């Protein structure tokens, strides 16, 4: 197992990137298309002048007193410009606000249960501004000068007062600015089985109903709505398709769907039997056509059951074998669970007689235009020279057999006619009044062609053949009608579902349909939409509520057309937002000459986080992904996907600002988000439940992976160390020695190499190179053993409240006035047991001088036990009255992985034992084994210890330290899966991502323990220090 040099190098690179972002001097990073990427209250944890706060994770296995931080990294305390846009304010910008103003909240209404995303607009909002709904405090994010959050539960239905309080600019309120309404909910629907032809009254129960609430069944709006109470609606069911149907409730405030709430059942209907005849012996295959058929039905020919062979999946046809029957016509009926259908004389059993005869014909009516097919049953019908006439006019013979003839009728005048048969050598036969000619049924036009869904007004149908009409149906629903004459029919239209409806007119002998003859309409209105905010990249999936929607309805956001507009029902549309700029825009619907404007605007926001990572509310329909390089440049054309499955429907490419929104009706809860780009690394956030994700990719190798900015500014101090002769009397193998150090900005910050002249033997001057800014110099005086080469410090001297400027030299003497006579104790609580052991426990102690910085590590103390004594330290009194101690505590196997490290600050009580309990468990890899290949992309581990980290940071790096993939995984996770990318081979080579170049890599897993950090709320700056603890392990693996 290797040491951590490569892993540390990557962590330092991340720290430098965080420093480069922080070095911009403003909380906003502008992108090419918008006003800026908000910091969203993800503050840098390092010192502004030296933010590379990363631990030296490569312990020295030698001398226990060796400084673990003796290999300093380049200082990055200068304000090196990383090439990000200048965000300094222009001279003509508005002055800073002098008071906080609360102007509006969007939306202004929400359910009583809370959870509604909102946006507050006004002036003077800052990171410390607090928000209250009545007495309830709400967590908010500062985004583009607005405050965003989700509403708390309300005290009751009705208005609530919003209040913003800023510690500097005061407070403001919107009295009764937000209104809570009763949550819309669904309980039941009765009956829950409805015939497909509709028309039944249905009772819908739930809560939160209003007179405006509309119901749709299977995507079709109910025909009539009666508001009974906030818990009960009665509606007339529209026609539907057989099978389960969703029930949707929509009103101006909310919309919800109850999946498969009821079942449309096709009423059993029998239209025809084909063929309509057969041998009396039975056992012949016939097909029945109609509706509502199932395998549970029984079909009778007269009173004899047929044998059911098969039923079509849609229930519209069935194949069966006929039973035996006596010659002649029989009725056919279908029985099914209390329902049934009957068709008189639907089947004819043929006789076996050869005597020339005519017994019956089917059908017995037809159009006066002729051309209808008619079957004639009898005997001896295969006689030579057979002629058949209808009213004396010859028919066309199509098929002839002994007991059946198939003919096409000739034209004839409306009325009843005789059927005549003649054949060579046979007597003429006549069936009196056997066939009825009907006038043609022609539907010309329905006027008016549209009307309100409420119905109740007259329509006029013009055509021919209306005499004898028995039924008129509009939109599959029966209508009240009057036959004025043979060419005119008046309809009193009933309620209908919005949209086109076909008209059907039925006579005993004919039926005709006029497709889309009428359109039920209602005034176009926009009631609201969900969500009310979305990312500037567009593509946010939005559900729009209103009325009068049709397939022709168009919507715009700030004048830009929405895309993928889909009609759910007459009250609901689904769409995707166009790209936009930060701020509020009008939402407008148009439909022909009608227009409607939503009562509230849609808010665009910029989801990119300055320090990367995850932030925002839980995923509720959208994931907004921003992709940068580690030095802050947006990555255009990056491939982004949700899920680890290559076939996921949620993929996209980032725009010029490095942004893309992946959104849809099933994007809810935890999501795994991955990004990659040509000549860049890949990055994954696994199972994150936050709507905004910013991922950093490593740029092409030419950009210098791991390269550092120019060297930091330094100053020089020289002087004498006084009082060295008072330290003690050396033994024969000892000499007097002093070492001079400068402080660090923080415990884990790196400082410039101090040079080789900071050590003084016996007497003489020191010289030391330091960082710039406020600092202190610390001298340790003691005895150096020339034989063992160990230094035993006994006294300390301080030169405090110094300031160093770049390239300047200073003369400062340091007097060794502070005895190192104090001690304290540290105990490792429930430390993980590292194999093969024994584990080494180490403590690095630092002296925190506050404004002057941090000195250390003073010493490294080590033991194989859980209890460590730290001796030869200074009492915190006199010059050190305002000081405290900090420490890093580590458990490792003599400098080899796995490794655990924890941190403690502000230690002032030296006469007690300090518990070290923030020891996150490192991982012990289960699969792959060392040097192995992950099966199906799966990596599994188990924790070594009982304290999980808050976040796992995982990365793949090669032997040169180049990172090809990195991931953020929940602290309690026991593994991860490498995303399975789609095939990019269709792309040109220069546009083709290569997420996992083949070869051997180190998979490094850092476990980070830091308050407030999780997989749902992290930033890349969380990788650069200020941890409570870290754990590290790695495995060699092959792709």
PyMOL commands that set and color helices and strands:
alter all, ss='L'
color gray80, all
select helices_A, chain A and resi 5-22+701-703+724-726+850-852+878-880+935-937+989-991+1020-1023
alter helices_A, ss='H'
color red, helices_A
select strands_A, chain A and resi 28-31+34-38+101-106+109-111+117-123+130-133+136-138+141-143+146-150+158-166+170-181+185-190+193-195+201-207+214-217+220-221+224-229+232-236+243-250+255-265+269-274+277-279+285-291+298-301+304-305+307-311+317-321+328-336+339-350+357-362+365-367+373-379+387-390+393-394+396-400+404-408+415-423+426-438+442-447+450-452+458-464+469-474+477-478+480-485+488-492+499-507+510-521+525-530+533-535+541-547+554-557+560-561+563-569+572-576+583-585+587-591+594-597+602-605+613-615+620-629+639-642+651-653+659-668+671-676+682-688+692-697+715-722+734-742+759-761+765-770+773-785+790-804+809-811+814-819+822-828+840-848+854-863+867-873+884-893+896-907+913-916+922-927+938-944+951-957+963-970+975-977+1000-1009+1029-1038
alter strands_A, ss='S'
color yellow, strands_A
deselect
rebuild
show_as cartoon
